[in-house]
Amino acid sequence: MKKRFDWVITGGLAVLPGGVRRLDIGTKDGIIAALEETLDPQEAENRLDAEGQYVFPGVIDAHVHFNEPSFGHWEGFSSGSAALAAGGCTTYADMPLNGNPPTVNLEALRLKNRLAEGNSAVDYMLWGGLVPGNLEELERLAEAGVAGFKAFISNPGGEGEGRFREVDDDTLYRGMETIASFGGLLALHAESEALTKTLSDAAVRAGRTGPLDFAASRPPEAELEAVARALLYSERTGCRLHFVHISTAAALELIGEAKRRGVDVTAETCPHYLILSEQDLLRLGPLAKCAPPLRSGEEQEKLWQALKDGLIDFIASDHSPCPPEMKLDPSLGFFEAWGGISGAQSSLELMFHEGVNRRKLPAALIASLLAEGPARRFGLSDRKGRIAVGLEADLAILDPGASYTLQPEHLLYRHKISPYVGMELSCRVTATLLRGQPVYTAADGLLRPGGGRRVRAGRGLRV
């Protein structure tokens, strides 16, 4: 006799938009079919006991770099998505760099999609890019289903002759006009190239090439100037705008003021700006190098306050891995080491550990930042981002008291390096379900390596 449910998750603390409730969750055909105080496990084909554990909506990580095509040896869809599954993530959006060719035209998008198909453990979206010379490609990329378009105001670095390039003001403004014409979304790395290049060149000439010298070469003012300029362009063009990895409260306040004027703009930050500071940059060296750089402890506290004040729309990892020698080779100076942090597997655990267990923030706030916020911005709210009857059963189960010390062997990345290795975390993801089917358990590891599907973003809303 056919059972009512495929799975019943019993005894868990469901993290709902309005708060946390002890509820059983029944799933059928990949959808959440029931949320009740008690469900009979006999009515299900399978049972998962979540007694005393939090059940979060699956994380939606809108900002990862898996580096395909050509640079899959840096990470790749298979290993990167496995790590995300181990961290409670069920959907991600892959950036148009550092793969070669970058995803700036239809041919490159089709190539990347072929590489992702059948190789992702969880669902995924693909970003397109805005670079000098590809304005005529933008609408075609949008019609092909990209999540939006990524652009850099500062030099993104990277490898290969076909690497991603930063935009000049003319390309940025005309690109925003074009993207606005079809209702697309622009995601912007906002640091002033003029300021960062001037300061970096001066530092290197003077022999100031240590970790804090690097941080000083990319000051908060570089972020503020670029944010202000992009907001002006957004108001003039009507382009929907999203700022990636904002590192300062002052920039978030500028963005908040623009929202109040009616600008369709959102902002993300990353766990590393909330968990690590300049002192960790000294302690960890290039492992903690990123752009924008880690900020002071004082700036970090301002960022937490901005989070509590609702100025941050969502959190993304900006997972940007590379082979170890590009980070750890002692012959490299700090300015030459790769600037990116590997952290996607740990986002939910980091935010629960620091935000809920230590700072006593509501678990529902963390769920909003990691799942509901990105779902709304990318037009996925009718399918993903919340625990609600009728939505896809994308779930992350987290034990709030399962303390452990993160070790390299826990990481499913291709290269098992991360600034969080050695950190004692006060919680742990124990299982991840994608459309109602377990894809990862802490006991058994990755269960379904290629079950993810490409997701087409919708029009989306300002969060």
C-alpha positions as CSV (number, residue, x, y, z in Angstrom):
1,M,0.0,0.0,0.0
2,K,1.4,3.4,-1.0
3,K,2.5,5.5,2.0
4,R,1.4,9.1,2.6
5,F,5.0,10.4,2.7
6,D,8.3,9.5,1.2
7,W,10.1,10.8,4.3
8,V,9.2,12.0,7.7
9,I,11.7,14.1,9.7
10,T,10.7,13.7,13.3
11,G,11.4,15.7,16.5
12,G,13.2,18.6,14.9
13,L,13.1,22.3,15.7
14,A,11.9,23.7,12.4
15,V,13.3,27.2,11.7
16,L,10.4,29.1,10.2
17,P,10.2,32.7,9.2
18,G,8.3,33.6,12.3
19,G,10.5,31.6,14.7
20,V,11.4,28.1,15.8
21,R,8.8,25.4,16.4
22,R,9.1,21.7,17.3
23,L,7.4,20.1,14.2
24,D,7.5,16.9,12.3
25,I,8.0,17.4,8.5
26,G,6.5,15.1,5.9
27,T,7.8,15.1,2.3
28,K,6.2,13.7,-0.8
29,D,7.6,13.8,-4.4
30,G,10.3,16.3,-3.3
31,I,7.8,18.7,-1.8
32,I,7.1,19.6,1.9
33,A,3.6,17.9,2.2
34,A,3.0,18.4,6.0
35,L,4.2,20.4,9.0
36,E,2.5,19.0,12.1
37,E,3.3,18.6,15.8
38,T,3.3,14.8,15.4
39,L,3.4,12.7,12.2
40,D,3.1,8.9,12.3
41,P,6.4,7.4,10.9
42,Q,4.3,4.4,9.8
43,E,2.8,6.6,7.2
44,A,6.2,7.2,5.6
45,E,8.6,5.1,3.5
46,N,11.5,6.5,5.5
47,R,12.1,8.3,8.7
48,L,14.9,10.6,9.8
49,D,15.2,11.3,13.5
50,A,16.1,15.0,14.2
51,E,15.3,15.0,17.9
52,G,16.7,18.1,19.5
53,Q,18.2,19.4,16.2
54,Y,17.4,22.4,14.2
55,V,15.9,21.9,10.7
56,F,16.8,24.9,8.5
57,P,15.7,25.6,5.0
58,G,18.6,24.6,2.7
59,V,21.2,27.3,2.3
60,I,21.2,29.2,-1.0
61,D,24.8,30.4,-1.6
62,A,24.6,33.0,-4.3
63,H,28.3,33.5,-4.7
64,V,30.8,30.7,-5.4
65,H,33.7,30.2,-7.8
66,F,34.0,26.6,-9.0
67,N,36.3,27.8,-11.8
68,E,35.1,25.6,-14.7
69,P,35.9,25.4,-17.6
70,S,39.6,24.9,-17.7
71,F,40.3,25.5,-14.0
72,G,38.4,22.7,-12.5
73,H,41.7,21.6,-10.9
74,W,41.2,24.6,-8.6
75,E,37.8,23.2,-7.5
76,G,35.2,22.1,-10.0
77,F,31.4,21.4,-9.8
78,S,31.8,17.9,-8.3
79,S,34.0,18.7,-5.3
80,G,32.6,22.2,-4.8
81,S,29.0,21.0,-4.7
82,A,29.9,18.1,-2.5
83,A,31.4,20.5,0.1
84,L,28.2,22.7,-0.1
85,A,26.0,19.7,0.5
86,A,28.1,18.8,3.6
87,G,27.5,22.4,4.9
88,G,23.7,22.3,4.5
89,C,23.6,24.1,1.1
90,T,21.0,22.9,-1.5
91,T,21.3,25.6,-4.1
92,Y,24.2,27.8,-5.3
93,A,25.0,30.3,-8.0
94,D,28.4,29.9,-9.8
95,M,30.2,33.1,-10.8
96,P,31.4,33.7,-14.4
97,L,35.1,33.6,-13.4
98,N,37.7,32.2,-12.9
99,G,36.9,29.7,-15.6
100,N,38.4,30.2,-19.0
101,P,36.6,31.1,-21.2
102,P,34.6,33.3,-18.7
103,T,30.8,33.1,-19.0
104,V,30.3,36.3,-21.0
105,N,28.6,34.9,-24.1
106,L,26.2,32.1,-25.0
107,E,28.9,29.7,-26.2
108,A,30.7,29.9,-22.9
109,L,27.5,29.5,-20.9
110,R,26.6,26.4,-22.9
111,L,30.1,25.0,-22.2
112,K,29.8,25.6,-18.5
113,N,26.3,24.2,-18.4
114,R,27.6,21.0,-20.0
115,L,30.3,20.7,-17.4
116,A,27.9,21.2,-14.5
117,E,25.1,18.9,-15.8
118,G,25.2,15.6,-13.9
119,N,28.2,16.7,-11.8
120,S,26.5,18.7,-9.1
121,A,25.3,17.2,-5.8
122,V,22.9,20.1,-5.3
123,D,20.9,22.6,-7.4
124,Y,22.7,25.4,-9.1
125,M,22.3,28.7,-11.1
126,L,24.9,30.2,-13.3
127,W,25.9,33.9,-13.4
128,G,26.8,35.7,-16.6
129,G,29.3,38.5,-16.8
130,L,29.5,42.1,-17.8
131,V,32.9,43.0,-19.3
132,P,34.1,45.5,-21.9
133,G,32.9,44.5,-25.3
134,N,30.0,42.1,-24.5
135,L,27.0,44.5,-24.2
136,E,25.3,42.8,-27.2
137,E,25.5,39.4,-25.4
138,L,23.7,40.4,-22.3
139,E,20.1,39.9,-23.3
140,R,20.9,36.6,-25.0
141,L,22.5,35.4,-21.8
142,A,19.4,36.6,-19.8
143,E,17.1,34.7,-22.2
144,A,19.3,31.6,-21.7
145,G,18.6,31.8,-17.9
146,V,21.6,33.3,-16.2
147,A,20.9,34.4,-12.6
148,G,22.2,37.9,-13.4
149,F,25.5,39.6,-14.4
150,K,28.7,40.0,-12.4
151,A,31.0,43.0,-13.0
152,F,34.1,44.2,-11.3
153,I,35.0,47.9,-10.8
154,S,38.5,46.9,-9.6
155,N,40.9,44.5,-11.4
156,P,39.7,40.9,-10.6
157,G,43.1,39.3,-11.3
158,G,42.9,35.7,-12.6
159,E,44.7,33.4,-15.0
160,G,44.8,33.1,-18.8
161,E,44.5,35.3,-21.8
162,G,40.7,35.1,-21.8
163,R,40.4,36.1,-18.1
164,F,37.6,38.2,-16.8
165,R,38.2,42.0,-17.1
166,E,37.0,44.9,-15.0
167,V,34.6,47.5,-16.4
168,D,35.4,51.1,-17.1
169,D,32.7,53.7,-16.3
170,D,31.4,53.8,-19.8
171,T,30.9,50.0,-19.9
172,L,29.4,50.0,-16.4
173,Y,26.8,52.8,-17.2
174,R,25.9,51.4,-20.7
175,G,25.8,47.9,-19.3
176,M,23.4,49.0,-16.6
177,E,21.2,50.7,-19.2
178,T,21.1,47.4,-21.2
179,I,20.4,45.2,-18.2
180,A,17.7,47.5,-17.0
181,S,16.0,47.3,-20.5
182,F,15.2,43.6,-19.9
183,G,14.8,43.7,-16.1
184,G,18.1,41.9,-15.3
185,L,20.2,42.1,-12.2
186,L,23.8,43.3,-11.9
187,A,26.0,42.1,-9.1
188,L,28.9,44.3,-8.5
189,H,32.3,44.0,-6.9
190,A,32.6,47.5,-5.6
191,E,36.2,48.7,-5.0
192,S,37.7,51.8,-6.7
193,E,40.4,50.6,-9.2
194,A,41.9,54.1,-9.3
195,L,42.3,54.1,-5.5
196,T,43.4,50.5,-4.9
197,K,45.9,50.6,-7.8
198,T,47.5,53.8,-6.6
199,L,47.8,52.6,-3.1
200,S,49.0,49.1,-4.0
201,D,51.7,50.4,-6.4
202,A,52.9,52.9,-3.8
203,A,53.1,50.2,-1.1
204,V,55.0,47.8,-3.3
205,R,57.5,50.6,-4.4
206,A,58.1,51.4,-0.7
207,G,58.6,47.7,0.2
208,R,55.4,47.7,2.4
209,T,54.2,44.2,1.3
210,G,52.9,42.6,4.5
211,P,49.4,41.5,5.4
212,L,48.4,44.8,7.0
213,D,50.0,46.7,4.1
214,F,47.7,44.8,1.7
215,A,44.7,45.7,3.8
216,A,45.7,49.3,3.9
217,S,46.0,49.3,0.1
218,R,42.3,48.5,-0.2
219,P,40.8,50.8,2.5
220,P,37.1,51.2,3.3
221,E,37.1,54.4,1.3
222,A,37.7,52.4,-1.9
223,E,34.5,50.5,-1.2
224,L,32.5,53.6,-0.3
225,E,33.5,55.5,-3.5
226,A,32.6,52.5,-5.7
227,V,29.3,51.9,-3.9
228,A,28.3,55.6,-4.2
229,R,29.1,55.7,-7.9
230,A,27.2,52.5,-8.7
231,L,24.2,53.7,-6.7
232,L,24.1,56.9,-8.8
233,Y,24.3,54.9,-12.0
234,S,21.5,52.6,-10.7
235,E,19.2,55.5,-10.0
236,R,19.9,57.0,-13.4
237,T,19.4,53.8,-15.4
238,G,16.8,51.9,-13.3
239,C,19.1,48.9,-13.2
240,R,18.4,46.4,-10.4
241,L,21.7,46.2,-8.4
242,H,23.2,43.8,-6.0
243,F,26.5,44.5,-4.1
244,V,28.6,41.4,-3.4
245,H,30.8,40.9,-0.3
246,I,30.3,44.3,1.4
247,S,32.8,44.6,4.2
248,T,31.9,47.9,5.9
249,A,28.9,49.2,7.8
250,A,29.3,52.6,6.2
251,A,28.8,51.1,2.7
252,L,25.7,49.3,4.0
253,E,24.3,52.6,5.4
254,L,24.7,54.2,1.9
255,I,22.9,51.2,0.4
256,G,20.2,51.5,3.0
257,E,19.7,55.2,2.2
258,A,19.3,54.3,-1.5
259,K,16.7,51.7,-0.7
260,R,14.7,54.3,1.2
261,R,14.8,56.5,-1.9
262,G,13.3,53.6,-3.9
263,V,16.4,52.1,-5.5
264,D,16.1,48.4,-6.2
265,V,19.3,47.4,-4.5
266,T,20.5,44.6,-2.2
267,A,23.7,43.8,-0.4
268,E,25.4,40.6,0.8
269,T,28.3,40.1,3.2
270,C,30.3,37.0,3.8
271,P,31.0,34.9,6.9
272,H,34.7,35.8,6.8
273,Y,34.0,39.5,7.4
274,L,31.9,38.5,10.4
275,I,34.2,35.8,11.8
276,L,37.7,36.9,10.9
277,S,39.5,40.3,11.3
278,E,42.8,41.9,10.5
279,Q,44.4,40.1,13.4
280,D,43.5,36.8,11.7
281,L,45.2,38.1,8.6
282,L,48.4,38.5,10.6
283,R,47.9,35.0,12.2
284,L,46.9,33.1,9.0
285,G,48.7,35.0,6.3
286,P,47.5,34.4,2.7
287,L,45.0,31.8,3.8
288,A,42.9,34.8,4.9
289,K,43.6,37.0,2.0
290,C,40.6,38.3,0.1
291,A,39.3,41.5,-1.6
292,P,37.9,43.6,0.0
293,P,40.3,42.6,2.8
294,L,39.4,41.6,6.3
295,R,38.7,44.7,8.4
296,S,39.5,45.7,12.0
297,G,37.8,44.2,15.0
298,E,35.9,47.5,15.5
299,E,34.7,47.4,11.9
300,Q,33.6,43.8,12.4
301,E,31.4,44.7,15.3
302,K,29.8,47.5,13.3
303,L,29.1,44.9,10.6
304,W,27.3,42.7,13.2
305,Q,25.3,45.7,14.3
306,A,24.3,46.4,10.7
307,L,23.2,42.8,10.4
308,K,21.0,43.1,13.4
309,D,19.6,46.4,12.1
310,G,18.5,44.7,8.8
311,L,21.0,46.4,6.5
312,I,22.3,43.1,5.2
313,D,20.0,41.3,2.8
314,F,21.8,37.9,2.7
315,I,25.0,36.1,3.3
316,A,27.1,34.3,0.7
317,S,30.4,32.5,1.0
318,D,32.4,34.0,-2.0
319,H,34.1,30.6,-2.0
320,S,37.2,31.3,-4.1
321,P,39.7,28.4,-4.0
322,C,43.0,27.7,-5.6
323,P,45.8,25.1,-5.6
324,P,47.7,25.3,-2.2
325,E,50.9,26.5,-3.8
326,M,49.2,29.7,-4.9
327,K,48.4,30.5,-1.3
328,L,51.1,28.8,0.7
329,D,54.3,28.9,-1.4
330,P,56.7,30.9,0.9
331,S,58.4,32.4,-2.1
332,L,55.3,34.4,-2.9
333,G,54.9,37.8,-1.3
334,F,51.6,38.6,0.3
335,F,50.6,40.8,-2.6
336,E,51.2,38.0,-5.1
337,A,49.4,35.3,-3.2
338,W,45.9,34.3,-4.5
339,G,43.2,36.5,-3.0
340,G,40.3,34.3,-2.2
341,I,38.9,32.4,0.8
342,S,37.7,28.7,0.8
343,G,34.8,28.6,3.2
344,A,31.5,27.5,1.5
345,Q,31.2,24.3,3.4
346,S,31.2,26.1,6.8
347,S,28.8,29.0,6.2
348,L,25.8,27.6,8.2
349,E,27.9,26.3,11.0
350,L,29.9,29.5,11.3
351,M,26.8,31.7,11.4
352,F,25.0,29.4,13.9
353,H,28.1,29.1,16.0
354,E,28.8,32.8,16.2
355,G,25.4,34.3,15.6
356,V,23.1,32.0,17.5
357,N,25.2,30.1,20.1
358,R,27.5,33.0,21.0
359,R,25.6,36.2,20.1
360,K,22.2,34.8,20.9
361,L,20.6,36.0,17.6
362,P,17.4,34.3,16.5
363,A,17.9,31.2,14.4
364,A,15.2,32.6,12.1
365,L,17.4,35.6,11.3
366,I,20.2,33.3,10.3
367,A,17.8,31.3,8.1
368,S,16.6,34.5,6.5
369,L,20.1,35.6,5.7
370,L,21.3,32.2,4.3
371,A,18.1,31.0,2.5
372,E,15.0,33.2,2.4
373,G,16.9,36.4,1.4
374,P,18.6,35.0,-1.6
375,A,15.5,33.1,-2.6
376,R,13.5,36.3,-2.8
377,R,16.2,38.2,-4.7
378,F,16.5,35.5,-7.3
379,G,12.8,34.8,-7.7
380,L,12.9,31.4,-6.1
381,S,10.5,32.0,-3.3
382,D,7.8,30.0,-4.8
383,R,10.1,26.9,-4.6
384,K,12.9,27.4,-2.1
385,G,14.2,29.4,0.8
386,R,11.6,28.6,3.5
387,I,10.1,25.6,5.3
388,A,6.5,25.7,4.2
389,V,4.0,23.3,2.8
390,G,4.1,23.3,-1.0
391,L,7.8,24.3,-1.3
392,E,10.6,22.0,-2.2
393,A,11.9,19.9,0.7
394,D,15.4,21.4,0.7
395,L,16.5,21.0,4.3
396,A,19.6,21.3,6.5
397,I,19.6,19.5,9.8
398,L,22.0,21.0,12.4
399,D,22.9,19.7,15.9
400,P,23.4,22.8,18.0
401,G,25.6,21.2,20.6
402,A,27.8,18.9,18.4
403,S,31.1,20.6,19.1
404,Y,34.0,19.6,16.9
405,T,37.3,21.0,15.7
406,L,37.3,21.5,11.9
407,Q,40.1,19.4,10.3
408,P,41.2,19.0,6.7
409,E,39.7,15.6,6.5
410,H,36.3,17.0,7.2
411,L,36.5,19.2,4.1
412,L,35.2,17.9,0.7
413,Y,36.9,20.6,-1.3
414,R,39.4,19.5,-4.0
415,H,42.1,21.3,-1.9
416,K,41.5,20.9,1.8
417,I,42.7,24.3,2.9
418,S,40.6,26.9,4.7
419,P,41.2,29.7,7.3
420,Y,38.7,27.9,9.5
421,V,40.7,24.7,9.8
422,G,41.6,24.3,13.5
423,M,38.6,26.3,14.6
424,E,36.4,24.7,17.3
425,L,32.8,25.0,16.2
426,S,29.9,24.5,18.7
427,C,27.5,22.9,16.2
428,R,27.5,20.6,13.1
429,V,25.4,19.9,10.1
430,T,24.3,16.3,10.4
431,A,22.2,15.9,7.2
432,T,21.2,17.7,4.1
433,L,18.1,16.9,2.0
434,L,17.6,18.0,-1.6
435,R,13.9,17.9,-2.7
436,G,13.2,15.5,0.1
437,Q,16.1,13.1,-0.5
438,P,19.2,12.9,1.7
439,V,22.2,14.0,-0.2
440,Y,24.6,14.1,2.7
441,T,24.9,12.8,6.3
442,A,27.7,13.3,8.7
443,A,27.7,9.6,9.3
444,D,27.9,8.5,5.7
445,G,29.2,11.4,3.8
446,L,28.0,12.3,0.3
447,L,25.1,10.1,-0.8
448,R,24.0,11.4,-4.2
449,P,26.9,13.0,-6.1
450,G,25.1,14.1,-9.3
451,G,21.5,14.8,-8.3
452,G,21.5,18.5,-8.6
453,R,19.6,20.4,-11.3
454,R,20.1,23.8,-13.0
455,V,17.6,26.3,-11.6
456,R,16.3,29.2,-13.6
457,A,16.1,32.4,-11.6
458,G,12.9,34.4,-11.7
459,R,12.4,38.2,-11.7
460,G,13.1,38.4,-8.0
461,L,12.3,41.1,-5.5
462,R,14.2,43.6,-3.4
463,V,14.6,41.8,-0.1
